[in-house]
Amino acid sequence: MERNDDYRPIACDLYDRLESIATLRSLVRLTLKDEDAGPGGASAEGRIADIYTREDKQEFLRLDGGQEIRLDRIIGILPIG
């Protein structure tokens, strides 16, 4: 889910939480901003396989299924199980 709009860096505490979830290999459901999905947004589930920064300074995570999500699109994190 990559958009052409300007990236907005996320809060440090959210980044730290994502890193912690990735380290623990916890299963998680992410609620995402997605104008096409309506007011409730979209969602994605999986384990966080990687968190990285691209050359253009945009931060992303990759789920174990291969889906890449720009960090400023995350509006909710729910541990599963």
Stockholm file with secondary structure:
# STOCKHOLM 1.0

chainA/1-81         MERNDDYRPIACDLYDRLESIATLRSLVRLTLKDEDAGPGGASAEGRIADIYTREDKQEFLRLDGGQEIRLDRIIGILPIG
#=GR chainA/1-81 SS CCCSSCCCCCCHHHHHHHHHHHHHTCEEEEEECCGGGCTTCEEEEEEEEEEEECTTSCEEEEETTSCEEEGGGEEEEEECC
#=GC SS_cons        CCCSSCCCCCCHHHHHHHHHHHHHTCEEEEEECCGGGCTTCEEEEEEEEEEEECTTSCEEEEETTSCEEEGGGEEEEEECC
//
